[in-house]
């Protein structure tokens, strides 16, 4: 019974995101990341509906400095600028217990 309610809740939530959700654009690349519901609740920001995109929220720059109204944007994590190279030496803390 609980799994049926979970499935029904997910279907209703996906329907609500599809109907009432806002389009979230990646501020770094300019591409659309998907649709989501953004709900402020008890001092936290809940983003519901972005499952495949990994985004981080940040405040957008302003022309005029006003603290009472700031725009919030989302950007993806940039790719690392260094190559992944596995270490060629063994771990010095590892001991051989033979």
NORCOR-V488694 format. One record per residue. N is the residue number from 1. PHI is phi in whole degrees, -180 to 180 (none if undefined). OMEGA is omega in degrees with one decimal (none if undefined). Layout:
# NORCOR-V488694
N:PHI:OMEGA + N:PHI:OMEGA
This chain:
# NORCOR-V488694
1:none:-179.5 + 2:-68:179.5 + 3:-68:177.2 + 4:-65:178.0 + 5:-68:176.9 + 6:-64:179.2 + 7:-63:179.1 + 8:-64:177.9 + 9:-64:178.3 + 10:-66:179.4 + 11:-66:179.7 + 12:-66:179.5 + 13:-66:177.4 + 14:-65:176.4 + 15:-65:179.0 + 16:-66:177.6 + 17:-66:179.8 + 18:-66:-177.2 + 19:-88:-172.3 + 20:-101:-175.1 + 21:-71:177.8 + 22:-99:177.1 + 23:-75:-179.6 + 24:-103:178.5 + 25:-107:176.6 + 26:-77:-175.8 + 27:-72:-179.0 + 28:-80:-177.1 + 29:-103:-179.2 + 30:87:-179.8 + 31:-87:177.2 + 32:-78:-178.9 + 33:-91:179.6 + 34:138:178.1 + 35:-111:-178.6 + 36:-154:170.0 + 37:-95:178.2 + 38:-110:-175.2 + 39:-121:170.7 + 40:-80:-177.4 + 41:-146:177.5 + 42:54:177.2 + 43:82:178.1 + 44:-117:179.7 + 45:-111:-179.7 + 46:-105:177.6 + 47:-109:-175.2 + 48:-112:174.2 + 49:121:178.0 + 50:-95:-177.9 + 51:-95:-175.1 + 52:-91:-177.5 + 53:-105:175.7 + 54:-104:-176.6 + 55:-122:174.6 + 56:-121:179.7 + 57:-81:174.2 + 58:-157:178.2 + 59:-81:-180.0 + 60:-81:178.6 + 61:-67:-177.8 + 62:-121:174.8 + 63:-74:-179.5 + 64:-116:-174.0 + 65:-81:174.8 + 66:-127:-177.0 + 67:-93:-176.5 + 68:-81:177.5 + 69:-143:177.5 + 70:-124:179.4 + 71:-88:-178.3 + 72:-106:178.2 + 73:-127:179.5 + 74:-125:177.2 + 75:-139:178.3 + 76:-84:178.1 + 77:-74:177.8 + 78:-70:177.0 + 79:-68:178.5 + 80:-65:-177.1 + 81:-96:177.1 + 82:-129:-179.6 + 83:-76:176.2 + 84:-85:-180.0 + 85:-121:178.2 + 86:-68:-178.5 + 87:-70:-177.3 + 88:-90:179.7 + 89:-102:-178.8 + 90:-82:-179.4 + 91:-70:-178.4 + 92:-69:-179.7 + 93:-83:-179.0 + 94:-76:179.5 + 95:-112:177.6 + 96:-88:179.2 + 97:-109:179.7 + 98:-110:none
